[in-house]
Amino acid sequence: MILEKLKIINKMKTIKAYDTFLLENENSVMTELESLFFLPLEDRKKLEVELKKLGYATESVNEGFIQNIMDKLHSWLTDRALKYLINNKGRMLPKMLEGLKVLDPTDLTGIKPIESMYLGGGIDFALDDGAGWRDKVEDFFGENNVIKGEDIFKLGKGDKINSNKYHKPMILNPLRNEPEREDPNSNFSIMFQRWKRGELNEIDPKIVSSEDWADWVNQINKEIKLPDLHIMRFCDSNLVKYDLVAGDGTKGELQMSDWKGLQTFLWLGQKTIDGDMFQVRNVSPWSLPLATKILRGEKEGWLFLEEVKKQFSKS
């Protein structure tokens, strides 16, 4: 009798509580549903069509219509995940459709006309000082869209310009207002190169005086930070190259974009020297809510810019 009771107790220890079972089951299903956001773009577009059909479907539609939707959704989902989605479609579908829209570079629904776009991203840690991709974006939209020369300097000082003479969207490249970093006669450049070489890791008064340091910090604020913030204030959108050289300045500008209400387009780029790419999971949860669009890789970034040019170009 006692032996039988012990067997029953041991068996009960192996049985999970029902609420624990439900929680683990739901977590597993949610992981499967979240994986849909990592499908190739063409598959995501097809998935979005079927999810919208599922959202429209009611009990009054014929079984064949519903079955057709389910058959197509089975291309991406297991029976368990599909059943969960159908049972919770009122709660899940709006979130999934919104997520797919944010990740679709060709869907500009809800995006306000882009009049002026800032090109945010790494400079100081980039091998080309961040010029390569910015030059390509300028070339893509054309010379008449690019604010440069005296006008970019005016904006950097917080002054107004006549924006009517430019085609839209206006492209604002912060490199066009950056101080020279390799001029041997510039105190700023001399200190910058010392910083790049790592000579400021341990400040030696024989190499860098406290006065030199204070002067350099003041120049950074005056020549880089303040002008960039003035230029951003002129813009309604921020295209951010989010890659391995995106530093504190880029992330600071992300926050400024949020505070000013700029439309922010996160263009995920290279994550490592070996060529691994940034994924959504590599972006801080602090920054993700700021994104109007998340563009994964070169192809999606250029698809987005083609759509911007098509929908918002004005001469």
C-alpha positions in Angstrom: 0.0 0.0 0.0 2.8 2.4 1.0 4.7 1.4 -2.1 1.8 2.2 -4.3 1.4 5.7 -2.7 5.1 6.4 -3.3 4.7 5.4 -7.0 1.8 7.8 -7.3 3.6 10.7 -5.6 6.7 10.2 -7.9 4.5 10.1 -10.9 2.7 13.3 -9.8 6.1 15.1 -9.5 6.7 14.5 -13.2 3.4 16.0 -14.2 3.6 19.8 -14.9 1.1 22.1 -13.5 -1.5 23.0 -16.1 -0.8 26.7 -16.1 2.9 26.0 -16.5 2.2 23.8 -19.5 0.0 26.5 -21.0 2.7 29.1 -20.5 5.5 27.0 -22.0 3.2 26.0 -24.9 2.3 29.7 -25.6 6.0 30.8 -25.4 6.8 28.1 -28.0 4.0 29.3 -30.3 5.0 32.9 -29.9 8.6 32.1 -30.9 7.2 30.4 -34.1 5.0 33.4 -34.9 7.9 35.9 -34.3 10.1 33.9 -36.7 7.7 35.0 -39.5 9.3 38.5 -39.4 12.6 37.0 -40.5 11.2 35.5 -43.7 12.5 36.8 -47.0 10.7 39.9 -48.2 8.7 38.2 -50.9 7.4 35.6 -48.4 6.5 38.3 -45.9 4.4 40.1 -48.6 2.5 36.9 -49.4 2.1 36.2 -45.7 0.7 39.7 -45.2 -1.9 39.1 -47.9 -3.1 35.9 -46.2 -3.2 37.5 -42.7 -5.3 40.3 -44.0 -7.8 37.8 -45.6 -7.9 36.0 -42.2 -8.7 39.3 -40.5 -11.6 40.0 -42.9 -13.0 36.4 -42.6 -16.1 35.9 -40.5 -18.2 32.9 -39.5 -20.5 33.7 -42.4 -17.9 33.0 -45.2 -17.8 29.6 -46.8 -15.6 26.9 -45.5 -13.7 26.7 -48.7 -12.5 30.3 -48.4 -11.2 29.7 -44.9 -9.6 26.4 -45.8 -7.8 28.1 -48.7 -6.3 30.7 -46.3 -5.3 28.0 -43.8 -3.7 25.9 -46.6 -1.5 28.9 -47.6 -0.7 29.8 -44.0 0.5 26.2 -43.5 3.4 27.1 -45.7 4.8 29.0 -42.8 3.1 27.7 -39.6 2.6 24.4 -37.8 -1.0 23.3 -36.9 -0.5 24.4 -33.3 0.7 27.9 -34.2 -2.0 28.4 -36.8 -4.7 27.3 -34.3 -3.4 29.7 -31.7 -3.3 32.5 -34.3 -7.0 31.8 -35.3 -8.2 31.6 -31.7 -6.4 34.9 -30.8 -6.7 36.7 -34.2 -8.4 39.8 -32.6 -5.3 40.4 -30.5 -2.5 39.0 -32.6 -3.4 40.0 -36.2 -3.1 43.8 -35.7 0.3 43.4 -34.1 1.6 41.1 -36.7 0.3 43.2 -39.6 1.8 46.4 -38.1 5.2 44.6 -37.6 5.1 43.4 -41.2 4.4 46.9 -42.4 7.3 48.4 -40.5 9.6 45.7 -42.1 8.3 46.2 -45.6 10.5 48.7 -47.5 8.0 49.2 -50.3 5.0 50.0 -48.1 5.0 53.7 -47.3 1.4 53.7 -45.9 1.2 56.1 -43.0 4.5 57.9 -43.8 4.2 61.6 -44.1 5.6 63.2 -47.3 9.4 63.4 -46.9 10.6 67.0 -47.5 14.1 66.9 -45.9 16.1 63.8 -44.9 19.1 63.7 -42.7 21.7 61.0 -43.4 22.6 59.7 -39.9 25.2 57.1 -39.2 28.8 56.4 -38.1 31.7 58.7 -39.2 34.6 58.6 -36.8 35.0 54.8 -36.8 34.3 54.3 -40.5 37.2 53.6 -42.9 35.8 56.1 -45.4 34.6 58.6 -42.7 31.1 57.5 -43.6 31.2 59.0 -47.0 30.6 56.0 -49.2 26.9 55.2 -48.6 26.1 58.9 -48.2 27.6 59.8 -51.6 25.5 57.0 -53.2 22.3 58.4 -51.6 23.2 61.9 -52.9 23.9 60.6 -56.4 20.6 58.6 -56.3 18.5 61.6 -55.6 20.5 64.0 -57.7 22.5 67.2 -57.3 19.3 69.4 -57.1 18.2 67.6 -54.0 21.5 68.0 -52.0 21.9 70.9 -49.7 25.6 71.9 -49.7 28.0 74.8 -49.7 26.9 78.0 -48.0 23.4 76.7 -47.3 24.6 73.7 -45.3 26.9 76.0 -43.3 23.9 78.3 -42.6 21.8 75.5 -41.3 24.7 74.3 -39.1 24.6 77.7 -37.5 20.9 77.6 -37.0 20.2 80.1 -39.7 17.4 79.9 -42.3 17.8 79.1 -46.0 15.6 79.3 -49.1 14.6 75.7 -49.4 12.3 76.4 -52.4 15.3 76.3 -54.8 15.9 72.6 -54.0 14.1 69.5 -55.3 12.4 67.3 -52.7 13.2 65.4 -50.7 16.2 67.5 -49.7 19.2 65.4 -48.7 21.2 66.6 -45.7 24.6 65.0 -45.4 26.4 66.0 -42.1 29.8 65.3 -43.7 29.3 68.5 -45.8 29.6 70.5 -42.6 32.3 68.5 -40.8 35.6 70.0 -39.6 38.8 68.8 -41.4 40.2 65.8 -39.5 43.6 65.5 -41.3 44.8 69.1 -41.5 48.3 69.1 -39.8 47.9 72.8 -39.0 44.5 72.4 -37.2 44.5 71.9 -33.5 41.2 70.0 -33.8 42.8 67.7 -36.4 45.9 67.1 -34.4 43.9 66.1 -31.3 41.6 64.0 -33.4 44.5 62.0 -34.8 45.9 61.5 -31.3 42.6 60.2 -30.2 42.4 57.8 -33.2 45.9 56.5 -32.4 44.9 55.8 -28.8 47.2 58.4 -27.3 44.4 59.8 -25.2 43.8 56.5 -23.4 46.3 57.6 -20.7 46.7 61.4 -20.7 50.3 62.3 -20.5 50.8 66.1 -19.7 54.0 65.9 -21.9 51.8 65.0 -24.9 48.4 66.5 -24.1 47.9 69.4 -21.7 44.6 69.9 -19.8 44.2 73.1 -21.9 44.6 71.2 -25.1 42.0 68.7 -23.9 39.5 71.4 -22.9 40.0 73.2 -26.2 39.3 70.0 -28.2 36.2 69.2 -26.2 34.9 72.7 -26.8 35.6 72.4 -30.5 33.8 69.1 -30.7 30.7 70.8 -29.2 31.1 73.8 -31.4 32.2 72.2 -34.7 30.3 68.9 -34.7 27.6 68.4 -32.1 25.8 71.8 -32.3 25.9 72.1 -36.1 24.6 68.5 -36.6 21.7 69.1 -34.2 20.9 72.4 -36.0 20.8 70.5 -39.3 18.7 67.8 -37.8 16.2 70.3 -36.6 15.6 71.4 -40.2 14.7 67.8 -41.2 11.5 65.8 -41.0 13.1 62.4 -41.4 16.3 60.6 -40.4 17.8 57.8 -42.5 20.1 56.0 -40.1 22.8 53.6 -41.3 22.8 51.3 -38.2 26.0 49.2 -38.6 29.3 48.3 -36.8 30.6 51.9 -37.1 27.5 53.6 -35.7 28.7 55.1 -32.4 27.4 57.3 -29.6 26.7 60.2 -31.9 24.4 58.1 -34.1 22.5 56.8 -31.1 22.3 60.3 -29.7 20.8 61.5 -32.9 18.3 58.7 -32.8 17.0 60.1 -29.5 16.9 63.6 -30.9 14.9 62.2 -33.8 12.4 60.8 -31.3 12.1 64.0 -29.3 11.6 66.1 -32.4 9.1 63.7 -33.9 11.2 62.8 -37.0 10.3 59.8 -39.1 13.2 57.4 -38.4 14.3 54.8 -40.9 16.7 52.3 -39.5 18.9 50.9 -42.2 20.6 47.8 -40.8 24.0 47.2 -42.2 27.2 45.2 -41.5 27.6 44.0 -37.9 31.1 42.5 -38.1 34.2 42.8 -40.2 33.6 39.3 -41.4 30.4 40.5 -43.1 27.7 39.4 -40.6 24.7 41.7 -40.9 22.7 43.4 -38.1 19.4 41.8 -37.4 16.4 43.2 -35.6 17.4 41.3 -32.5 20.7 43.3 -32.4 18.9 46.6 -32.1 18.4 47.7 -28.5 14.8 47.6 -27.3 15.4 51.3 -26.4 15.8 52.1 -30.0 13.3 49.8 -31.7 10.2 51.8 -30.8 11.7 54.9 -32.5 11.8 53.2 -35.9 9.2 54.2 -38.5 10.8 51.6 -40.8 13.4 48.9 -40.3 15.3 48.2 -43.5 17.4 44.9 -43.4 20.4 45.1 -45.6 21.4 46.8 -48.8 18.6 45.5 -51.0 15.8 46.6 -48.7 17.4 50.0 -48.1 17.6 50.8 -51.8 14.1 49.4 -52.4 12.9 51.9 -49.8 14.7 54.8 -51.3 13.3 53.9 -54.7 9.8 54.1 -53.3 10.6 57.4 -51.5 11.8 58.9 -54.8 8.8 57.6 -56.6 6.2 58.8 -54.1 7.7 62.0 -52.7 9.9 63.6 -55.4 9.0 67.2 -56.2 11.0 69.7 -58.3 
